[in-house]
């Protein structure tokens, strides 16, 4: 017999109510219950960063957080950043600076950078590298990702 709880989570600006097993991880809840498959699962141990989302303004590993722990929280997934017709500034910069290849790490990388750049709009390359040090990418070598983050931050500062 499993223990179930009712939760309410604001996901990408929409209140979502659900009954979940207490053992279900937030990543699985987002992917399986809500159909938000942009959050990727890699190592499922919090090491690779592929499942990074933003919870109450902070980047977190959704594979390490239970869905019941997010009850009452504000959650942002990669789907909140933009659409195929209207990419966010960070997504556009990733495209312009060739900051992705296979794309598996990209959602987690984007969410880590989104959370970081909101609080550090004047970050330099070294700070950006530190911010993404918990996100593993086996394809790019990271320079394109750093360049994209610098460009997005500069664009955001110019618009502000």
Steps between C-alpha positions, in 0.01 A plus 500: 500500500638837406467828683335771285468874556321788329729775376458836333791635298523808281671356191602750233234742621215247520371356828505122484320280752578133521505200724845341502677217670735642761795317342463660153782733402415842364666419166279194455190697601579773247572255220243227563210677667520841335654401166781756534770287340751783457642410839746222424614223731863401470675353801206520745754571776520880472842494335442577131264799523277389211191520721564853631190715539427817696305468827409822679773681306782254563647238268439152640549143386149365450624141527595567863178672603175322573183637343346538848790728596391739225150537644422872499811586298549686177670272245647601165602247239674556168155523341455833680788668317347534156330332210626380163367825352620729779821379664630671812813715474704220656361241258572731206855552626547122527402472134719790383808382692465128417461419867334165446559187306310190602273712722467256789662731757351816350179530710692467826775731376243762397321485834824521699604803299155661513501485881862616521470791256187635668709561811832568325432701182858633495666160533830440328614184323664352810182550706288345227733200483463459876120530472482215247766286666225267621369442148676238295517535122691240303471674162580871500808568707301775677650803319191551283281474810707762682494728195123459473450584868720809470306615194161442662607688813627792290175504300295496819704786649451700180123450511474592868 
